[in-house]
Amino acid sequence: AQSVAQPEDQVNVAEGNPLTVKCTYSVSGNPYLFWYVQYPNRGLQFLLKYITGDNLVKGSYGFEAEFNKSQTSFHLKKPSALVSDSALYFCAVRDPLNAGNNRKLIWGLGTSLAVNP
Amino acid sequence: EPEVTQTPSHQVTQMGQEVILRCVPISNHLYFYWYRQILGQKVEFLVSFYNNEISEKSEIFDDQFSVERPDGSNFTLKIRSTKLEDSAMYFCASSEGASGALADTQYFGPGTRLTVL
């Protein structure tokens, strides 16, 4: 069955330090992988996605993520965290074998990131 | 920057009542989606809609649910007879749906919090 795991409910990091938010997935084919961020009382905002090609993808607000097929992971990273990065982060996957007009995303539980001044 | 909008932001209803949640997708997008998130749980896919018909639905999307695109801009989710367990945040999303773009990005609205009493 298709699934996404975000093993950490919460990540705490000091401002200026690098941050990593972890995501692992389980799908039958080569996945399409996405990261979204949710600020308080806001919707889900797209950060970045991996489709194919370079395993390191860059996205909004200085975030990047690395696709690792052997570890079935797609960890979100940022070299230097800001207090304003504090939010809820969601990893999502679409199975390309779920083809045609079917485009549902399967989601992780989310990771709350707290960046301390 | 174009955004997906949703109304109302919060809806309180009595069990057994009908509710309609409204969404205005991004204007040139062709695919529309509803997801929901019960408090503390994963975001769950409900339904996707393309070319004026449902393209995929989950097992959650039973006969109590329906979707409609009544005009060129709105996309609605109707719950005919609400249950306590329908209480959740409901997110609308849209994507461009260009031919071949199987991994097109879904853009989300801010959500409607539905509370069933």
Interface residues (C-beta under 8 A of the other chain):
Chain A: Y32 F34 Y36 N41 R42 G43 L44 Q45 F46 K49 I51 F90 A92 R94 P96 A99 G100 N101 N102 R103 K104 L105 I106 W107 G108 L109 G110
Chain B: V4 Q6 Y31 Y33 Y35 Q41 K42 V43 E44 F45 S48 Y50 S55 E56 S58 F91 A93 S95 L102 A103 D104 T105 Q106 Y107 F108 G109 P110 G111
